[in-house]
Amino acid sequence: MLKVKSPFHNAFKLQGKSFQTVNELIDFSKGISEEVADFLTDWFDATPFVEVKTSGSTGNPKTIPLQKIHMINSAKATGDYFNLPENTAALLCMSPNYIAGKMMFVRALTLGWHLDVVAPTSNPLKNSDKNYDFSAMVPMQLHNSLSYIHKIKKLIVGGGTVSNELLSKIQEVKTEIFATYGMTETITHIAVKRINVIAGRVKQTQYKILPNIQISLDYRGCLVIDAPTISEEKVVTNDLVELISSTEFKWLGRIDNVINSGGIKLIPEQIEEKLAEIIENRFFVAGKKDEILGEKLILIVEGINNGDLLNKIQQLKFLSTYEIPKEIYFLEKLTETQTNKIDRVKTLGFLDKG
C-alpha cells in the first residue's frame, strides 16, 4: 500500500473520472501513459521531494530534487494569480517528464481541477471537442493550434521565445495568453506577462511577479529571486534584467550569451528580437573568436541560403553597425534540447566541426 504524503483535493478529476484512493488513481493513470503513472507514484510516496530533469537549454541537463511542499505552494500561487478555483477545466498537453507537465498535475491535485491529459503533440487541440479554462503550451504548440485556441480561456506559454510573427497572429484571439518566466529550480514560472490584446487592453511589455516573491539584481545586473515558499535559498540567475519596480522587470538576455566584440557588449537576445522582423526561419546570433575583435557577431539560420539576407539586414535602420552580423551560416537543422529548444552550444559545436 502506497503511503500518501499529499492527499488530493476531493474535487479533482482525471479524464472526467473521480477517485476515492491514491491506488485507484495510480492504477487508472497507467492507462494514460507510463510517464503519468510514474510521476503520480513518485508524488504520493513517502519521500518529501520529487526528482525533476532540467531542460538543458542553459547548460547540461541534470536532475534536481524539488520539495513537494514547494511545488504545492507554487500551484496555489498560480491558482490565486489566474483566479483558477476548484472545478477548473484544465488540459495537460506537455510531457509529464519535465517540470511544466508535472506542475499541471500538482495544480490539479492541489486545487481540485478537472484535468484532461493528451499526448504532447505539436497540435494538441486538433482532435479535441472540449473547452478548457486553462492550459500550458510551448510556442510551437501555440503556433500550430491557432485555429483551435479559442477552446482555451487562459493559456500560459513557456519553454521558448514567442516570435514576432506569432505575436502578431495572437493579438485578435479571444484567449488570454501569457508568456512565463521561470525555470526548473523555481518550479516553473515566478513571473508572467500578457502578450495579446483583448477588449482594448494593451499587452504588458514586462513581467509581473507572482505572490510571495521578491526580486533584486546582483553585481552583474542579473536577476535574484527570493521566494521562500518555493525555494529554501535565493535563486541567482544568469538572466540580465531591468527592474521596472519591486514587482516588475524586463528580461534582456542571458549573461553567458553576451558577446564582447571590440569592447562593445552585445546581448544576442535583443539583436534577435530586431532580426525577427525579417527572418521567418529559426535562427540565433552568437560570438565567434576573432583575432582583432576578440569575438565577432555571427548569425546562424535554419534553412537554405536565399542569397540576399545580409543585404536585407544591412537595410534595417534600427540595427547599429555593431549589431550587423559579420558572417551568416545556414544549417539544414538547428540542434535541439530534449524539450525542443534551440541548443546554441551544440549547434555552434557542430558548426565548428563543419
N, C-alpha and C positions, 0 to 999 in steps of 0.2 A: 504494500500500500504506500503510495506517494505521500510524503509529508507536505502539507500545504503551508507555504510560508506567507503567501499573499493571496487571500481568497478573492475571487472575482465578484464584481457587482451583480446583484440579483436581476438587473435589467439587461445584462449582457446577452447578446445573441450572436451566433456564428452561422453564416449561411441560412439565416432565418430560424435557427433552432436554439432553444433554451436548454440549460444544463443544470443538473442538481449537484453533481460532484465533479471534482477535478479529473478523476479517472475517466468518467463518461466523456468529458470534453476532450481529453487527450486521445481516447480511442476514436472519437469522431474525426478528429483532426488528421488522423493517419490516412483517411480517405481523401484529404485535400492534397497534401504533399508530405514527404518525409521531412522537409525543412521546417514546415509549420509544426509538425508533431515534435521535432527535436527541440525547437525553441520553447514550446509550452511545457515540455518535460523539464527543461532547464529552469524555466520560470517558477515552477511550482515545487522544485526540490528544496532541500534544507539549506543549501548554501545561500549566503546573503548577497551574492553577486552573480552577474552573467558575463561570460566572456564574449567580446564582440570584436570582429575584424574591422580594421580601418580600411578605407577605400584604396589607399596608396597613391592618391593624387598629389600629395605634398611630401612624399617620401616613400620608403619601402613599406609595404603592407605589414601590419603587425596585429597581434591580438592583445586587447587590454581588458581588465576586469572593470565592470561598472556596477556600482551598488544598486540593488533593486529599489531601495527606498528613494534613491536619487532619480531613478527612472520614473517612479510613481509621482514624485514631485514635479518632474518635467511634464508629465502627462496632464497633471492638474493645471499647470501654468498655461499650457496650450488650450485646454478647455475653457479656462477663465478668459483668456485673451480673445479668443474667437467666438465666445459665447456658444459653446457646444455642450449642452447638458446631456443627461441620460436620454436614451432612445434616439440619439443622433444616428442617422443612417450614414455609414462610412464605407469607403471602398479601399481595399489594400491591393495595389497593382504593382508593388515593388517587391524585390526579393527579401524574404524574412531572414536571410543570412547576414544582412547588414543592418546598421542601427536604424535607418529610416523605416525599414519594414518591421523590425522588432517593435519600434515605438508606436506604430499604428495599432499593434496588438495590445501593448501596455495601456494605451489611451482607452481602447475599447473595453478592456477588462476592468480598468480602474474607474472609468466614468459611466459605464453601463451603456455603451454604444451597441448598435446592431451592425456588425461588421460582415461584409462580403469579401471573400478572397478570390482573386482571379490570377491567372498566370501573368508574370511580369513581362508582357509582350510590348512591342513598340506602339500598338494601337489598342489599348485595353478596353475601351468603351465601345468598340465596333459592334460587338455582338450582345451588348447589354440593353435590356429594355426597362431598366430601373433608373430612378433618380436618386441622387445622394446629396447629403448636406455637406460632406467633407471628404477630401481625398488629398493625396500627395503624389506628385509625378516628377520625373526628370524632364528637362526641356524637350528632348526628343519625343517623349510620350505626348507632351502637350501639343507639339507641332503636328503630330500625326492624328491627334484627337480633336482638332479644331471643329470638325463637322458635328461632333457629338458632345462637346464640352459643356453645352447648356444643361446636360444631365447632372452637373455638379454645381452646387451653390457656392461653396468656398473651396479654393484649391491652393495648396502651397507647392512651390516649385523649388527644388534644390538639386544639388549634385552637378551643377554646371552653370555657365553663364547663359542667360537668355539673350539671344541675338537681337539686334535692332530690327531685323526682318520679322522675327516672331513677335517682338513688342508691338510693332505696327499692326499685326494681324489680330491681336487680342484686345485692342482698345475699345471695340464696339460690342464685345461679347457680354452677356449678362452675368456670367460667373465672376465672382470676386477672386482675383488672382494675386497672390503674394509671393514675392521672392523671399527666400530664407537665408539667414547667415548662421552657420554653426559647423560643428564637426563631431566626430565620434566622442571625443573627450568631453564635450559639453552636452552630450546626449541629444543630438540633433540641434535644432535651432534655438538660439537665445535671442534672436532679433529677426524682425520681418519688415518688409516694405511693400506697400501696394504698388502694383505695376500696370494696372489698367484703370480706365476711367468708367465710372457708372453714374448716371444721372448728374452729370456735370462736375462730379468730384474729381479733383486733379490727383494724378498718381503721385506717390511720395518719391522723392529723389534720395532719401536717406533711410537708413534702417532705424527702427524704433525697438528698444529692448523690451523683453517680456518682464513680468513682475519678479521681484526679489533678486534683481541683478544690478550690479554696479559696474561701470566701465571706466577705464583710465588709460593713459598712454605710458609706455616705458621710455627709457632714454633714446631708443631708436625711432620712436614715433609709432610703435606697434601697439595693437590693442591688448589690454589686460582685462580679463573677465573675472570678477569676484562674484561668485554665485554659490553661497554656502548651502543652498537647498539641493544643488545638483553636483557639487564638487567640493571635497574637503579642502582642496588647495586652490589658490588662484591659478587661472589658466593664462599663461603668457603665450600669445600667438606670434606668428611671423607676418601678420597682416598689417600693412600700413593703412592707417585710417585718419580721417579728420573728424575730431569731436565737434558736433554741432551744438550739443547741450549735454546735460548729465544723463539724458535718456536716448539720445540720437547720435548717429555717426554716419559718415560717408566712407565707404570702402574704396581705397585707392589701388591696392595691389599687394602682391607678396614681396617681402623684402628680399627673399632668396632669389627672386627673379630679376631684381633691379640690375640694370646694365650700366657700367661706368665706361662711357665712350669719350675719350679725350678729356676727362674731368667732368663731363656732363652726365648727371644721373638720370637715366631714362626708366620709367615704370612701364613695362610691357603691356599691362592690362589697360592702361589709359591710351596707349597708342593703338591697341587692338580695337578699342571702342570706336576710335576715329576711322580706322581702316574698314571696319564693318559696314560703313556707308557704301562701299563699292565692291567688297569681296563677299560673294554669296557662299562659297565653299568654306569648309572648316579650315582654320589657319591659326598660327600664333607667331609672335616675334620673339627673338632671343638674342643673346650676345655670343659672338664668335671671337676667339682670340685673334688679336691683330697687333703687329709689331709697332705700329705708330700710335694707334688709338687705345691700345690695351684691349678693348673689346669693340667690335663693330656690330651694328644692328643688322640682323638678317631676318628675312621673312620666310616661313615655311607654309606652303599651301597644299591642301589635299586636292588632287586633280591634275588636269593636263594644262600645260603652258599654252595660253591663248595668244601670247606674243606682245600684248600691249598693256599688261598690268602695271609695269613700272611707270609708263607714261601717264596712266590714269592717276597713280599715286602722286606723281610729281605735280599734277594739276590741282591737288587738294590744297585749298588756301588755308585751312585750319591746321595743317601739319607744319611744324617748324622744320628747318633744314636738318636738325639732328634726328628728327623722327622719321625721316625718309630712309627706308632700308638700303643698305649698301649692296646687298645680294638677295636674290629671291630663288628659293628652291621649291620645286614641285614634286610631291611624292604621291604615288598611287593611293596609299592608305597611311594615315597617321596612326601610330601605336597608341593603344588604349589601355586604361587600367581595367580591373575586373568589373568596375561599375560604369564602364563606357565613357569615362572622362579621357580627355587627351593626356597622354603620358609624355610630358615635354622632355624629360630627361632621357627616356628610352628612345624617343623619336630622334633626338639630337645625336644619341649614340649610334643609331642606325645610319644617320646622315654622315657621321664621321667615317664609318666603315665603308660607306659607298664611295 
